[in-house]
Amino acid sequence: VDDGAENISATEALLHLWQCKLTGIQIANDAIEYSEQHSAPDALLMDFQLNDEHFNGLTLAETLRDIWGEDLPVCIISAAPDPDLPINARQRGFDFLSKPVKPAKLRAWLTHIHEH
């Protein structure tokens, strides 16, 4: 989930190279609606700043985990200047990567969650 279409497109292109499928969603409410109609994905990549008055990436990821299950791996991805964001993400059981995401770091995270 990312409010930037260009970020979704870039991530989708990268994941396609790795034979991974991405369902990109830009709007928080659309993500909630999607979660109510589809089974859980293998992982959730979530931007922190969603340009939404009701949700940020942390709160939306928690809402989606309430629907899909607490064991859903979540990685918060952000360029937000908040130094506490990585800590806040980890306190919720989420992983964190800084934007711009280095492909090797994303690949390592995907490999790690796939092995567990």
N, C-alpha and C positions, 0 to 999 in steps of 0.2 A: 504494500500500500504506500503510495507516494503521490502527493498532489501535483508533482511535475511529470507531465507526459514524456518529456525527453529522458528523464531518469528511468522511467519504466521501460521505454524503448531500448535504452542502452543496456539495462540489466537483462532484459529479455533476449537481446542479441547475444550477450555473453553466455547466459545460461543455455541458450540453444546450441552453442558450440560444445557445451558439456553434456549434451543430450538430456537437459533438464527442461521441464515445462514450467512456464510462468503464467499465472493469471494476474495481470496488473489491474489494480483498481485505484482510482484517484480520489474518491469521495468516501468519507467514513461511513455514512449511512448505506452506501452501496456495498461496502465490505460487510456490514452487519447483515444486510439482506442476502448477500451471496452466502454467508456462513450458515444462514438458516435453511438454505436450499441445496447445499452441497456438503459432501463429506470433508473432513479436515484435510488440509494439504500436509505434505511431509514436513514443511517448515514455513515460517512466516517472516518475511523481510518487511520491516516497518520503518518508514521515515518518522522522525519525531515531530517535525513541524508540518502539520497537515492543513493549515489554512482553514480550520474549522473551529467554530466558537464553542463546541461541546467536547471535542476530543483532541488530544495530542497522541503521539504514537504509543506512549505508555498506557494511557487509559483505553485506547482502542484495542491494543493488544490484549489487555486484561479482559475486555468485553468479549473479544473473539475466543479467548481461552475458556471463558465461562461457557461458551456455546460448544466449542470443539473439544475441550478437555485440557486439563492443567498440564499435561505432558507434552503439549505442542511446542516444539522448539521455536523460540522467537529471537530474532536479531534486530535490535534497534539500530538504524543507520542514520547518522545525522552530522551536519556541519554546524549545528547550533553552538553558540559560544558559551554555553553553560558548563562550567567545569564539573558540576555535580551530576550531570546527566549519565555518564557511564556508571557511577555508583548507584544512582537511582534505578537504572535499568537492572543492574545485577541484584539489587535488593528484591526485585520482583521476580528474579529467576530468569531474566533475559540476558542475552549476550549483547555486545555493543561493538559497532565498527564506525569509524569516522569517515565522513565524506570528504573528498572523493574516495570511494572504496577501491583499494588495490585488488585487482582480480585474484592474486595469489592468496590474499587474506580471506576473501569470500569463498574461494575454492577450499581452503583449509577448514573454514567453519562448516561448509556443507559436508565435507568428508568426515569431520568429527561427529556431526549429528547423525550421519548415516551409519556410522560404526556403533552408535549407542542406542 
